[in-house]
Amino acid sequence: YWAQLLILKLRGKKVAVFCDSTIHDQRQRAFKGVLKRVFFGLINAIFCYGTRSMEYVAHYGASPEKIFKRCQAAAIPHDYSADRARADRVALAPAPETPRFLYVGRLSPEKDVETLLRAFARIHQELPAARLVLVGNGPQETSLRALVRALELEGAVELLGSRSGAGLFAEYSRATCLILPSQSEPWGLVVNEALAFGCPAIVSSHCGCSPELIVDGVTGYVYPVGDADALAQRMMAAVSVFADHLGTATACLEQIAEFSPRAAAGQILFGLESTLAASMGA
C-alpha cells in the first residue's frame, strides 16, 4: 500500500482506497496508529463498507470530505428471484416447536462458534427438538466436535462441512435464523445472503454489518459479543418473533434490496467523480 501510494503521488495521481476494517478487528498499537493517520491523510478518497468502517477511518483522522460510505453486496445467482426466495422461505422455514439455527462460516477462533454452542445448549434444554447446523470447515472442527460431545449435544448439532450455491441457499430457507457470533467480522456477507433468502440473522456486536442490516426484532438481533446468555435469549426470542415466515421474509428482503452490486458500483462511481471534480475545482 505504501509503495503504491508513493508511486501514484510521484505521478500526480489522485488516490482512492477501500477500507472494510473496524475498530474491533485487531488490537490497536500506537505506532501503527500513527502510520494509519499519515496514510489516511495522504489519501484523496476512502470507500468504507458501512458505518463501522467509517468510524474506523475517522478515528485515525480521515477528514469527512474524503470518506464515502458504500454498501457491501453479496454475489447472488444470476437467476435469483426475490419472489421465489420469499415463497421458498414460507414453504421451508421450521415451525416454532422445531427451530433450526444456522451458522455459516469458517470454523476458527475469531468466529467464536464456542459461544454459539454454549448458547444453543441452553436452548436445547428448553426445546429438545431444536437443531443447530454448522456450515463450513476450518482448524477448529475437531475441538468443536469435542465440545459438542462435552455439552451432550450429539444428534442436535450437525456439522455439514462446506456448502455453496443452491445447497447453501436452501439452508437459509430452512433456518429459523442465521447466527454470526464473530469476535472479529469487518462486515459479514453471509448476513446479506441470509436476508436475500428471507432468513433473519442474530449477530454479535462486533459484526460490521449490524448498523445497516439488523433491525431489532424485524430482521434479526444484535447481542454483546461473547455473551452466551444474551445470545441464548435472542435465539429463544427469534423462535416466536420470526414465526410469521411471510412477514419476516418480506422485511428481510426489503432491508437487503438496496445492497446490490449495482448500488455498490454506483456509489463507487459517485465517489470517484466527486473526488476528481473537487480536485479540478481546486
N, C-alpha and C positions, 0 to 999 in steps of 0.2 A: 504493500500500500504506500509506504513512504517513497519507494523508488518510483512508482507510477506518478505520485504527486509531484516529485521533483522534476521528472521528465516533462510532464504536462505544463507545469508552471514555467519551466525554461522555454517551452514552445509557445507560451502565451495563451494557453487554452483555459477555458472555464472547466472546473472540476466538480462533478456530482458523484455522490456515493449513496449506496443503500445501507441502511442500518436496521437490523432486527433485534439487537441486544436490548436487554432491560437491566435495571439496576439489580435485579435478583439473580442474574445469570452467573455471576462469578464473584469471587472475593475481590474486594477493591484494594488496590495498592497505590500508595501515594505517588510513587514515581510514574507508574503507568497512567495515573490520573492526570499528571502534568502533561505527559505526551499526548493524551487524548484531547486535552484543552488546546494544545498547539495545533494538532491535526485538524480538529473541527474549525478552528479559527482561520485556517488556510483554505478550507473547502468553500465552494460557491453555493452548493445546494446539497441538502441531505434529505433523502427519501426515507421516511420512517414508517415501519409497519405498526400503526396503531398508537394509541395514547401512551402506553408504557414505554415504547421506543422513543417517542417524543420527549417524555420526561427524562429519559436517559441522556440524550444528547444535550438537552437544556441544562442538565446537572453539570455537564462538562463544558458549559459556557457557549454553546452554539446560539447564535442570535436568532430570534424568532423569524426574521425575514428569510433566513436560509432553510428553514425547516418546512418540509412538505409532507403532510400525512397522506399515506396511500393505503389502500386496502390490501389485505393478503388474500389471494384467491387460490382455491384448490383446483386441481385438474379433475374434471368430471367427464364421463363418457360422451362421445360425440352425439350419441342418440339419447342423451339424458332428457327426461321429461318430468317437470315438477308435478304435473297432474298424476303421472304414473307412480312417482315416488310417494305421493300422498295416498293413493289407492293401495299401494303395497304396504304402507305403514298401517293403515286401518285394518287390512286383512291379516297381517302377520304379527303385530305387536302383542305381547303377552297380557293376560289378564292380571289384575292386582293380586290374585291368590297365588300366581306362579311367576313372580318377577324374574327378569333375566337382565343382569347387569353386564356391561361390556367394557373391556379395556382394549385399546388398540395402540401398539407402540413397542418400542424396544424394551426388552427385559434387562434393565440396567439400573444402577443405584440412583441416578438422578431422577428417574421416573417414579420412585417411591411406591412401587407396587406392594411392598410390605404393608404400608399403612392401609392400602385398599383391602388387602386380605384380612387384616385385623378388624377393619370396619365391617367387612362382609360377614365375619364370624359372628358379630353381634346381630346382624340382620338374620342370619341363618337360625339363630336361637329362637327368634320370634316367628320366622317364616321358614319352616323346614323345606318347603318346596322351592325356595329361592335358588337361583343359579348364577354363577359368575363365570364369564367366558373371557379368557385372556388370549388375544390375538397378537402374535409377534414372537420373536426369539431374541436371544442375547445372552450375555455372560452370567446372568443371574438365574437362568432357567433351573439349574439343579438346586440351588438354595431355595428358590421359590417353591419347588415341588416338595422340598423337605418341610417348609413352613406350612404348606397345605396339610401335610400329614400331621404335623405337630398340633395344628388347630383343629384336627379331626374334621376336615372338610372334603375328604375324598368322596367323589361322587357328586359333590355340589360345585366344584371348581373344575373347569375344563380348560386345558392349555391346547390351543389349536395349531400353534405354530404360525407361520406367515400365511397371510391371505391377501389377495389383490383382486381387482376387477369385480365381476359380478358376485363372486364368493364373499368378498368383504362387504360390498354394498348390501347384500342380503342380511348380514349380521346386524347392520344398523337398523334395518326394517324390523328385525325380530327382537330388538333390545328394548327394555324399559327405558334405559338411558345409557349413554356413554359416560365413562368416568375417566378423567385425566388428572391423576394425583401428583403431578410432577413437582419436584423441588426447584427445577430449572427448566423453563419452557418459554423461549422467546415469543412464540405465538401459539402453535398447536393446530396444525392444519387438519388433524383428524376431527376437530370440532366443526370446522367448515364442512367436512364430508358428512358428519353425522346430521347436522342441521339440514343439509341439502337433501337428505333422505328422511326428513321428518322426525329425527331422533333427538331429543333434548340431551343436554350434557351437564354433568357436575364436574367442576374444575377447581383446582387449588388456587389460592390467592396469588401464586407465583406464575400463573399461566398468562402470557401476554395478551391473549385474545379476550380475556374476561370483560374488560370495559365495553368492547364493541359487540360481542356476540351473546353474552349471557344476560338475560333479563330475568331477575329473580322470580322464580315460580311460574315463569312463562316459557322461556327456552332452556331453563336449567337453574343451577345454583352454583354459588361460589362458597368455598369453605376455607378456613385458615389452614395453610399448608402444614402437613404433618400431624394434624389433629384427627385421630381416628374416631373419637367420639362424635365430633362435629360432622365428619364425613358420614358416619352411620346415620345420624339424624337426618341429613339431607337425602340420603338414599331411601330411608323409610318414608320421608315426605314425598319423594318422587313417585313412589308406588301408587299413592292415591291422587296426588295433584295432577299427574300426567296420565291418568286413566282414561281421560277423554282423548282418544287417539286422533280423531279428526281435528279437534280444536288445537291440540298440541302440534300436530304435523303442520297445520296451516300457519301457526305462529312461528315455528322454526323456519319454514320456507320463506315467509315474509322477512324474517330477520336476516337471512343469508342472501336474499335476492340481489342486493347491491354489491356483494363481494364476489364479483365475476371477473374473469380475465379481461373482458372489455373495459370494465370500470377501472381496473388496475392500470391498464395501458393508457387510458385517458388521463388518469392522474399523473402518470409519469410525463406524458406529453405536455400537460399544463405546466408542470414544474420546470421542465426544460425551457419551454417558451418564455415563461416568466423570468427565469434566470438570465436568458440571453437578452430579453427586452430590457431588463434592468441594467445590464452591462452596457448595452448600446446607448441607453439614455444617459448613463454616467459619462 
